[in-house]
Amino acid sequence: MGVMTSNVDGGLTLHAEQLTAEAFRPFGDVVDRRALGPTLAINGGTAQRLHDLTRIDVARGGHAAISVVRAQARTLPFRIECMERHLLGSQAWLPLGGARCIVVVSAPGRRPAGPSLRAFVASDMQGVNYRRGTWHHPLIALGADAEFLVVDRVADDGREDCEVVDFAAQDVRVVVA
């Protein structure tokens, strides 16, 4: 379980833990390209498909979309300024090109709070699929700017499904042991 400690200045430090499927299960799925799960031979046997790694959950009035997000690298310790959630669909993202990142989450509910946060270090081969309503921080790339493949719900009417709350007043910083 993630560890939260108090700072001498009254803030909190959230210590990131290794991303594993078991630890992340309350928040969604880990999508690990190193997985030895089901593979399908495709293209006449010249390629292997890691098949059905996660399910994208979308509500009516929208469709699953594939996007690429370019994220600026952040330095640690990193102060959490906001948290967001998507109520109408899950959101999956996978690093492209060897990016490591930090995943900060809090269970679905009215508002995230410092003590309920968890932070995970994702390898360059791991991504996640947040369950509907799971509070999470926007992408936190480590070391260098990075690109991520994102699969999520896009509303047919153009309305964005993203609730954002200000988190700065809680003064939580993320570190990696």
Sequence and secondary structure as in RCSB ss.txt:
>XXXX:A:sequence
MGVMTSNVDGGLTLHAEQLTAEAFRPFGDVVDRRALGPTLAINGGTAQRLHDLTRIDVARGGHAAISVVRAQART
LPFRIECMERHLLGSQAWLPLGGARCIVVVSAPGRRPAGPSLRAFVASDMQGVNYRRGTWHHPLIALGADAEFLV
VDRVADDGREDCEVVDFAAQDVRVVVA
>XXXX:A:secstr
  EEEE TTS EEEEEEE  HHHHTTTEEEEETT    EEEEGGGTEEEE       B TTEEEEEEEEEE EE 
SSEE  EEEE SSB EEEEEESS EEEEEEE SSSS  GGG EEEEE TTEEEEE TT EE   EEESS EEEEE
EEEEETT     EEEE GGG EEEEE 
